[in-house]
Amino acid sequence: MAQASWGIVMTVREPQVLVQANVAWHLALGASEIHVYFDDPRDLAAGVLGPLPGVIATMCNDAHWLSVAPAKRRPPGQMRRQALNANHALSRCKVDWLVHLDADEFLSCDGDLSEVLGHLLRIGGEIVFPVLERFYPEGEVFATVFDGSFRRSTRGTFWRHSEDTLAKTLFGDAHGALVKGVVGHSAGKCAVPRDAGLRLGIHWSFVGETRDRAPSMTMTNVHLLHFDGLTPLHFMAKLLGYASDDPKTANLPAHRLAQIDLLHEANGVPDAL
């Protein structure tokens, strides 16, 4: 059977337990390289994860941005930093495929991921992993941060001309705070082959330095499990972090802005939150 090596890259500023879980999960899944860029150069998790075989830890200090960022300094926008780091990893990795993830995103494969990717090396483009988002069914009791269930987005299930109308019908007053039925993102993430001349973005890839989308194939047996917040409290802290960013550099989508508005409307009342 064809086999391909693969790895992940992520820029992190998250609780250490989450980053450790992500690294452990993907090492167990078969990743050959895990590139972890620590957005906070003082992050203590680097000392724990850096020595692990297969982990390449990079501290995002002034020297790092001097060599990676075109402006020679730390970019103010989080997504800009993520994209620069992803392509820095792509330029120096030795794996056949590289996947750009967030710390709260975990790949899930029906079968051997190395074998699945081995059959796709010649497609000359990216492969997309559709997202499944964790949610908490009402009334259930949870023992760990990874409990709960998963829901699919409605991406691709509506006719384009009536999607907004159907979303309002399905989700009612909540539709503005959702993107195609989910809280986080509906786009999924992608893997790119190392030597195909592609550039990694946040969710998908581009041809060279252009804004042209790379040829794309969507997987049916590999998914992205998205834990948008380890706990409800962590989710609220995440939203507060978004709210504190400069809106000009944060570049938040409309549904995140709607969630932030709801957070402010709750005015700190626990039940409302």
C-alpha positions, 0 to 999 in steps of 0.5 A: 500500500502507498504510504505518505508522511505527514505533519501538522503546524500550529501557532498556539497561545492556549492552556498547556493541557490543550496543546499537550493533548493535541500533540499527543493525539497527532503523534499517536495518529502517525504524524512524523513532524509537529511544528508548534509555534509559541505565540508567547515566547515565554510559554512554559509548554515549550519546555515540556513539548520541545524535547519530544521526538517529532516536535519542532518547537519555535518561540515567536520572539523578536528574532523569529519575527525579524527572520519571518515577517516582511515588516521584520516585527511581530504582526499585530493580527493573529491570523497573519502570524498564523499564516506566516508561521504555517508557511515557514514550517512548510518551507523547512518540513520534510514530510510529504503533506503538511496540515495547518491546524489550531490547538483545538482541532484534531484530525480523525481518520477512518483507517490509516491516515498515512495510507490515505494520503499516500494515494493522493500525492499526485493530485497536485493540490490541497485536500480538505478535511470537513469540520465536525464541531463539538457541542454540549447536548442539553441536560447531559453531564460531562466528566472530561473536557473532550465529552459531548457530541459532534455536529456537521455544518450545513455547508453544501447542503443548501441551494446557494440562492436560498441558503440564507432563508433556510438558515433563518428557518432552521436556526431562528434568532440564533442564525446570525451568531452561527456560520452555516450552522456552527459556532466556530468555522464551517470551512474545515482545514486543508493539507498541502503537499510539500513541493507543489508550490502552494502557500498555506492560508488559515483554512485553504491554500493558494497558488504561489504568491497569488490569491488564486485558490489551489486545486482542491479535493474534499475528503469523506473519510478524514474529518476535523474535530473542532473543540471551540473552547475546552469548556463553556468558560474557556469559550467565553474567555476566547470570545473576550480575547477576540473582543479585546483585539483591534478590530482592524487587525482581528478581521473577525467574521460576522458571526464572531462579532454577533457572538461578542455582541451577545456576550456583552448583552449578558453583562456578566450574568452567569445564566445569561452567559 
